[in-house]
Amino acid sequence: MVKRFVDISACALLLGAVACSKTNETTGITEDGNPIAEVSSSSSFVPESSSSDGSARYKFDLWNGSTGAARVNVGNNAGYWYSVDDVEDGGSSSIKFPVPLENESDKIDSLVSYCGGMCGTVELGEGSSAPSAGVGIALAEKDSTIDISDWDGLCISYESELSMKGILGYKDGEADASAENMPSVNFDKTAKGTASSRCAQWADFKQNSANVNSGSSIFKKATSLIFKFYGNPKESGYFNIKGVSSYKHGIVESETCLWNGTSKDPSDFVKATANGVGGGFWYAYNDNDLGGASVLDWETGSPDEYMSSSEWVSDVVSAKGGFSATAILDKGSANQAFAGVGIKIVGYDDETSDYYPMAGNIEDWGGLCVTYMAEMDMRVILVSDSVNEKGAVLNKAITPTEKCLTWKDMATEGLEKTARAIKFELNADSSAQVRFNIIAIGKYLPDGACVIDESRVAQF
């Protein structure tokens, strides 16, 4: 793996170009990517980026490309960038950057400012059995290591037209770990022009060889992080690493996200708005009272098997990264088969400290953003105080998808002022088995309300 330095000035000032090249072994994250952080005097430096409404969407304790600064905040004199390719493996892959970098020490900041991150076009060449190129971050100075075990893992915001891998470089005794022994994790391609935020715990980083130094100790002697991009010979693809954080601090929620099944401790309660209105508890329902025979099959067990609903919700959501079940639809003697999950909107009694069903005015939400998966079209339905229902279709999606709808889109006609429940329903005129997952819920924002950790979502 040949390393070529991007931050020429920082490297020269620290160690000299030749010594720096030796120091930059890859540490930790996926094989195709680039964490970037801003060096500050305090390791608690946390730049934030904002959503279109001004509320915080991402919080990076390592690096935020929107600041325009190129150095990574790893709490020491390292944190400089370099590029890698496959020349040592006989390949001819390279990265073309949009800003010329050769021999000009200030150009790396210009590149980050230009991209709002670390970006370029990977051009995969011939000669290697696994063509690749990428960028890396030196986490430690020459002949030293850094303990990053308390990061718990890594979160990145990025876009990439090629498959990307995050790789952790570390020292094995006095020697640098070989490329084959470095733990790595895969990050998927993203939709063209769209950035995704994804996280991986250290336990998700796997090594190719079983007979090597492994376990938590390797994260205590890290040397570098590398993001490497893979594909076929003569293939090319754009990438942009926009931000990086430790898993511990992660990418924070927008205030508009009311419930997220991929959070570390998913709640059984959907948050209320600032005025205390609109919070609620999850429940499941079906067509049995109308003569139907539909049921929801929960892999973690029926709610009847649990001592409390909160324990059941915790198990279901933690296992799948959302409210996930298989709807076994059978209309029996009913006109139509249906089953689903919903949020029962509640009020709070200060005297008894109890929640109770209560209609709430959620007009100020503006609508709903729903992150979901479903093997067939499903409906999101708003139920009002007068038991009127209005809703809209959530189209079939077998990967996590966020759809945002205004109240007008849902044709609620003012029902949001006396809302009693929000339901997510599958229905059919004949028997069917359909998997679904409600992953996150938020107030309406055109660009989305919730940032999810896709690594926690069980795929269909």
Number of C-alpha atoms within 10 A of each C-alpha: 17 13 22 18 24 23 24 23 18 21 24 15 10 15 15 13 16 10 15 25 18 13 20 30 31 33 34 32 36 27 31 31 35 33 36 32 31 26 22 15 10 11 14 11 17 19 18 19 17 13 14 11 12 9 14 17 22 24 22 29 27 28 34 34 31 18 18 21 21 28 27 26 29 25 19 16 16 23 30 32 29 22 22 24 25 24 19 11 15 14 21 20 25 21 22 12 15 13 15 12 18 12 11 12 16 14 19 25 20 18 23 24 17 16 21 19 29 28 27 21 20 28 23 27 24 17 15 18 12 15 26 32 32 29 29 36 32 31 33 26 22 18 15 14 21 20 16 22 16 13 17 17 23 25 25 31 24 25 24 28 21 23 20 27 21 30 31 31 32 32 25 16 9 8 9 20 23 14 15 11 22 29 30 27 23 21 26 15 17 18 11 11 11 9 18 19 20 22 24 24 17 24 12 16 20 18 19 12 12 9 8 13 16 16 12 14 13 22 26 15 21 28 32 29 31 33 31 27 33 24 20 16 19 13 15 19 17 19 29 23 29 28 31 30 27 24 21 15 17 25 28 16 20 21 16 23 23 21 24 25 30 22 20 13 11 19 19 20 17 23 20 18 17 8 7 12 18 26 22 24 20 20 16 17 17 21 22 18 9 14 15 20 20 25 22 22 15 14 13 17 12 12 17 9 10 13 9 10 16 16 13 19 24 17 18 23 26 22 18 21 27 28 24 27 22 20 23 20 26 25 23 17 12 16 14 19 27 25 25 24 22 21 21 24 26 24 18 15 10 8 6 7 8 10 15 13 14 20 22 23 19 22 15 11 18 15 20 25 26 25 26 26 27 24 18 17 16 22 17 22 20 27 23 22 17 11 13 14 17 20 20 16 15 23 16 15 16 16 17 18 17 22 19 20 22 17 21 12 12 17 14 21 10 14 23 25 16 20 26 27 27 23 23 24 22 25 24 17 13 12 16 16 16 17 18 26 28 24 28 27 25 25 26 22 22 13 13 24 27 26 22 25 22 19 15 21 22 15 13 11
